[in-house]
Amino acid sequence: MRLARRLGSRLGRRGALLSLKGVMAAGYGAGQISTPTGDRKGLTLLLKVMPLHCWGGVWIAAGVVALICAWLPQGRDWPGFVAVWLIASGWAGAYLVSWWPLQETPKGWVLSLIFGAFGAVNLVAIGWDEPPVPARSEPPRET
């Protein structure tokens, strides 16, 4: 319990969010490599750039960057937020375009919202300031 408290105070809110986002992004990427998405209609534009297993590697890389940056102090952790935002935005954009104007995926707008929100949280969190750490007070000395 003590270790968890120490890790939590070391990570802070920003680091905790980056850790969560990093695990989620890396897990999603691993899933795309091991068990690829069955319906790929919404990813047509992305798949013209590179195959799905390569995109899985990009998701994993973004997750690893986020996990590493979670341990950096505020101000130096921004690459983790940007990495996850970029990959999620690409996915959101692909699904949005597949819905309109391409009209390939009738519910592409839903997936676009999900991936867009997943990435947008990073844009909100990158502006958070960690609360100041209170100075340790020493017990009163006996005189």
URWOBEL-V443127 format. One record per residue. RES is the residue in three letters. SS is DSSP state (alpha for helix, beta for strand, coil for the rest). PHI is phi in radians with two decimals (999 if undefined). BURIAL is b if it has 24 or more other ideal C-beta (glycine too) atoms within 12 Angstrom, else e. Layout:
# URWOBEL-V443127
RES_SS_PHI_BURIAL ; RES_SS_PHI_BURIAL
This chain:
# URWOBEL-V443127
MET_coil_999_e ; ARG_alpha_-1.15_e ; LEU_alpha_-1.10_e ; ALA_alpha_-1.07_e ; ARG_alpha_-1.13_e ; ARG_alpha_-1.13_e ; LEU_alpha_-1.12_e ; GLY_alpha_-1.07_e ; SER_alpha_-1.26_e ; ARG_alpha_-1.24_e ; LEU_alpha_-1.26_b ; GLY_alpha_1.30_b ; ARG_alpha_-1.18_e ; ARG_alpha_-1.10_b ; GLY_alpha_-1.16_b ; ALA_alpha_-1.11_b ; LEU_alpha_-1.14_b ; LEU_alpha_-1.10_b ; SER_alpha_-1.09_b ; LEU_alpha_-1.09_b ; LYS_alpha_-1.11_b ; GLY_alpha_-1.12_b ; VAL_alpha_-1.12_e ; MET_alpha_-1.12_b ; ALA_alpha_-1.15_b ; ALA_alpha_-1.11_b ; GLY_alpha_-1.13_e ; TYR_alpha_-1.11_b ; GLY_alpha_-1.10_b ; ALA_alpha_-1.08_e ; GLY_alpha_-1.13_e ; GLN_alpha_-1.20_b ; ILE_alpha_-1.43_e ; SER_alpha_-1.39_e ; THR_coil_-2.38_e ; PRO_coil_-1.06_e ; THR_coil_-0.98_b ; GLY_coil_-1.21_e ; ASP_coil_-1.62_e ; ARG_coil_-1.86_e ; LYS_alpha_-1.00_e ; GLY_alpha_-1.24_b ; LEU_alpha_-1.83_b ; THR_alpha_-0.91_e ; LEU_alpha_-1.13_b ; LEU_alpha_-1.17_b ; LEU_alpha_-1.27_e ; LYS_alpha_-1.32_e ; VAL_alpha_-1.44_e ; MET_coil_-2.80_e ; PRO_coil_-1.20_e ; LEU_alpha_-1.06_b ; HIS_alpha_-1.14_e ; CYS_alpha_-1.23_e ; TRP_alpha_-1.10_b ; GLY_alpha_-1.03_b ; GLY_alpha_-1.12_e ; VAL_alpha_-1.18_b ; TRP_alpha_-1.07_b ; ILE_alpha_-1.11_b ; ALA_alpha_-1.06_b ; ALA_alpha_-1.08_b ; GLY_alpha_-1.12_b ; VAL_alpha_-1.15_b ; VAL_alpha_-1.05_b ; ALA_alpha_-1.10_b ; LEU_alpha_-1.13_b ; ILE_alpha_-1.19_e ; CYS_alpha_-1.18_b ; ALA_coil_-1.03_b ; TRP_coil_-1.62_e ; LEU_coil_-1.50_b ; PRO_coil_-1.21_e ; GLN_coil_-0.96_b ; GLY_coil_1.76_e ; ARG_coil_-1.94_e ; ASP_coil_-1.65_b ; TRP_alpha_-1.05_b ; PRO_alpha_-1.05_b ; GLY_alpha_-1.15_b ; PHE_alpha_-1.13_b ; VAL_alpha_-1.18_e ; ALA_alpha_-1.04_b ; VAL_alpha_-1.22_b ; TRP_alpha_-1.08_b ; LEU_alpha_-1.10_b ; ILE_alpha_-1.18_b ; ALA_alpha_-1.18_b ; SER_alpha_-1.17_b ; GLY_alpha_-1.07_b ; TRP_alpha_-1.15_b ; ALA_alpha_-1.06_b ; GLY_alpha_-1.12_b ; ALA_alpha_-1.09_b ; TYR_alpha_-1.20_b ; LEU_alpha_-1.12_b ; VAL_alpha_-1.17_b ; SER_alpha_-1.20_b ; TRP_alpha_-1.44_b ; TRP_coil_-2.50_e ; PRO_coil_-1.69_e ; LEU_coil_-1.25_e ; GLN_coil_0.97_e ; GLU_coil_-1.54_e ; THR_coil_-2.15_b ; PRO_coil_-1.03_e ; LYS_coil_-1.88_e ; GLY_alpha_-1.07_b ; TRP_alpha_-1.13_e ; VAL_alpha_-1.19_e ; LEU_alpha_-1.14_b ; SER_alpha_-1.09_b ; LEU_alpha_-1.12_e ; ILE_alpha_-1.12_e ; PHE_alpha_-1.20_b ; GLY_alpha_-1.12_b ; ALA_alpha_-1.18_e ; PHE_alpha_-1.01_b ; GLY_alpha_-1.37_b ; ALA_alpha_-1.13_e ; VAL_alpha_-0.98_b ; ASN_alpha_-1.13_b ; LEU_alpha_-1.17_e ; VAL_alpha_-1.26_e ; ALA_alpha_-1.20_b ; ILE_coil_-1.13_b ; GLY_coil_-1.58_e ; TRP_coil_-1.22_e ; ASP_coil_-1.79_e ; GLU_coil_-1.24_e ; PRO_coil_-1.13_e ; PRO_coil_-1.11_e ; VAL_coil_-1.43_e ; PRO_coil_-1.14_e ; ALA_coil_-1.20_e ; ARG_coil_-1.24_e ; SER_coil_-1.62_e ; GLU_coil_-1.52_e ; PRO_coil_-1.15_e ; PRO_coil_-1.06_e ; ARG_coil_-1.53_e ; GLU_coil_-1.49_e ; THR_coil_-1.94_e
